[in-house]
Amino acid sequence: MSEQHTYRVIVRGTWDELTDVARTRLLAEAGEHGLASMRFTEEGTLSYEPRPLKHFSMRYVVVSDAADGEEMAGAIGEDRAERTLRELGYGFRELRSTVTDLDTMKINRKPASRR
């Protein structure tokens, strides 16, 4: 069995050819998808600014084989975002992802202050 790593994936995109119904729903639900909703989850969280309704991001936690690397985690995140957006009936384009491997992330700790 291969070693598993946990990745944080941010998928960004641009709304495209939104129907009037989709646009109305996004604007009505904008309060639920602002800065406070930005969490990394397996099912993903959607965030966007309502004015102008142009770009969005989705945040995912992806657990994948370390041997497959960040590229595979990004592809998994983009696939999840694409599937979710299609199910919701939202048009989109230009999906791209940014990936952070939490298992290899270096944490810089501040030295204890002297008194």
C-alpha beads as a LAMMPS data file, in Angstrom:
LAMMPS data file: protein, C-alpha beads

115 atoms
114 bonds

1 atom types
1 bond types

-500.0 500.0 xlo xhi
-500.0 500.0 ylo yhi
-500.0 500.0 zlo zhi

Masses

1 110.0

Atoms # bond

1 1 1 0.000 0.000 0.000
2 1 1 1.331 3.410 -0.959
3 1 1 1.795 6.289 1.448
4 1 1 -1.119 8.736 1.482
5 1 1 -0.701 12.515 1.644
6 1 1 -3.277 15.163 2.411
7 1 1 -3.485 18.096 0.017
8 1 1 -5.303 21.396 0.128
9 1 1 -6.492 22.264 -3.357
10 1 1 -7.868 25.632 -4.438
11 1 1 -9.639 25.506 -7.795
12 1 1 -10.256 28.879 -9.425
13 1 1 -12.371 29.629 -12.445
14 1 1 -14.513 32.118 -14.297
15 1 1 -18.295 32.003 -14.590
16 1 1 -19.336 31.502 -18.211
17 1 1 -22.675 31.678 -20.002
18 1 1 -24.714 31.628 -16.799
19 1 1 -28.424 31.256 -17.349
20 1 1 -30.716 33.877 -15.827
21 1 1 -31.858 31.286 -13.275
22 1 1 -28.267 30.415 -12.299
23 1 1 -27.263 34.095 -12.071
24 1 1 -30.291 34.895 -9.890
25 1 1 -29.559 31.919 -7.609
26 1 1 -25.858 32.857 -7.272
27 1 1 -26.722 36.443 -6.398
28 1 1 -29.370 35.341 -3.888
29 1 1 -26.948 32.896 -2.199
30 1 1 -23.879 35.176 -2.287
31 1 1 -24.019 35.770 1.464
32 1 1 -23.462 32.043 2.042
33 1 1 -20.414 31.973 -0.246
34 1 1 -18.276 34.872 0.963
35 1 1 -15.045 35.011 2.946
36 1 1 -16.587 33.303 5.970
37 1 1 -17.383 30.200 3.918
38 1 1 -13.784 29.554 2.824
39 1 1 -13.003 26.127 4.284
40 1 1 -11.125 23.159 2.956
41 1 1 -13.431 20.126 2.914
42 1 1 -13.613 16.868 0.994
43 1 1 -16.889 17.900 -0.666
44 1 1 -15.576 21.407 -1.353
45 1 1 -16.719 24.916 -0.549
46 1 1 -17.640 27.519 -3.126
47 1 1 -16.811 31.193 -2.678
48 1 1 -17.282 34.218 -4.924
49 1 1 -17.996 37.931 -4.907
50 1 1 -21.438 38.903 -6.217
51 1 1 -20.402 42.207 -7.768
52 1 1 -19.168 41.663 -10.345
53 1 1 -20.209 38.049 -10.681
54 1 1 -17.109 36.983 -12.586
55 1 1 -14.699 34.658 -10.728
56 1 1 -15.077 31.906 -8.140
57 1 1 -12.958 29.523 -6.112
58 1 1 -13.586 26.140 -4.585
59 1 1 -11.544 24.635 -1.764
60 1 1 -10.979 20.913 -1.311
61 1 1 -9.124 18.472 0.900
62 1 1 -7.780 15.657 -1.264
63 1 1 -6.150 12.523 0.134
64 1 1 -4.100 10.805 -2.546
65 1 1 -1.062 8.586 -3.028
66 1 1 2.095 10.563 -2.347
67 1 1 3.696 8.932 -5.398
68 1 1 1.070 10.586 -7.626
69 1 1 2.075 13.999 -6.276
70 1 1 0.507 17.410 -6.358
71 1 1 -0.393 17.205 -10.031
72 1 1 -2.817 14.335 -9.389
73 1 1 -4.304 16.097 -6.348
74 1 1 -4.921 19.174 -8.513
75 1 1 -6.578 17.053 -11.205
76 1 1 -8.812 15.410 -8.589
77 1 1 -9.803 18.825 -7.215
78 1 1 -10.564 20.179 -10.682
79 1 1 -12.633 17.084 -11.482
80 1 1 -14.655 17.504 -8.278
81 1 1 -15.229 21.191 -9.029
82 1 1 -16.301 20.477 -12.604
83 1 1 -18.740 17.778 -11.489
84 1 1 -20.233 19.983 -8.734
85 1 1 -20.640 23.023 -10.981
86 1 1 -22.283 20.953 -13.731
87 1 1 -24.686 19.392 -11.204
88 1 1 -25.625 22.881 -10.004
89 1 1 -26.142 24.051 -13.594
90 1 1 -23.436 26.737 -13.466
91 1 1 -21.466 27.563 -16.601
92 1 1 -17.722 27.971 -16.087
93 1 1 -14.378 28.073 -17.870
94 1 1 -10.651 28.304 -17.215
95 1 1 -10.363 25.997 -14.207
96 1 1 -6.904 26.007 -12.661
97 1 1 -5.667 24.726 -9.331
98 1 1 -3.131 25.503 -6.644
99 1 1 -2.042 22.612 -4.435
100 1 1 -0.354 22.450 -1.030
101 1 1 0.920 19.136 0.339
102 1 1 0.212 19.342 4.065
103 1 1 2.510 16.395 4.816
104 1 1 5.607 18.111 3.417
105 1 1 4.761 21.651 4.434
106 1 1 7.451 23.319 6.523
107 1 1 6.248 25.221 9.563
108 1 1 8.432 28.098 10.679
109 1 1 8.111 28.601 14.390
110 1 1 9.076 31.880 16.023
111 1 1 11.703 31.520 18.735
112 1 1 10.497 32.070 22.275
113 1 1 10.905 35.665 23.319
114 1 1 13.447 36.494 25.972
115 1 1 12.326 38.226 29.125

Bonds

1 1 1 2
2 1 2 3
3 1 3 4
4 1 4 5
5 1 5 6
6 1 6 7
7 1 7 8
8 1 8 9
9 1 9 10
10 1 10 11
11 1 11 12
12 1 12 13
13 1 13 14
14 1 14 15
15 1 15 16
16 1 16 17
17 1 17 18
18 1 18 19
19 1 19 20
20 1 20 21
21 1 21 22
22 1 22 23
23 1 23 24
24 1 24 25
25 1 25 26
26 1 26 27
27 1 27 28
28 1 28 29
29 1 29 30
30 1 30 31
31 1 31 32
32 1 32 33
33 1 33 34
34 1 34 35
35 1 35 36
36 1 36 37
37 1 37 38
38 1 38 39
39 1 39 40
40 1 40 41
41 1 41 42
42 1 42 43
43 1 43 44
44 1 44 45
45 1 45 46
46 1 46 47
47 1 47 48
48 1 48 49
49 1 49 50
50 1 50 51
51 1 51 52
52 1 52 53
53 1 53 54
54 1 54 55
55 1 55 56
56 1 56 57
57 1 57 58
58 1 58 59
59 1 59 60
60 1 60 61
61 1 61 62
62 1 62 63
63 1 63 64
64 1 64 65
65 1 65 66
66 1 66 67
67 1 67 68
68 1 68 69
69 1 69 70
70 1 70 71
71 1 71 72
72 1 72 73
73 1 73 74
74 1 74 75
75 1 75 76
76 1 76 77
77 1 77 78
78 1 78 79
79 1 79 80
80 1 80 81
81 1 81 82
82 1 82 83
83 1 83 84
84 1 84 85
85 1 85 86
86 1 86 87
87 1 87 88
88 1 88 89
89 1 89 90
90 1 90 91
91 1 91 92
92 1 92 93
93 1 93 94
94 1 94 95
95 1 95 96
96 1 96 97
97 1 97 98
98 1 98 99
99 1 99 100
100 1 100 101
101 1 101 102
102 1 102 103
103 1 103 104
104 1 104 105
105 1 105 106
106 1 106 107
107 1 107 108
108 1 108 109
109 1 109 110
110 1 110 111
111 1 111 112
112 1 112 113
113 1 113 114
114 1 114 115
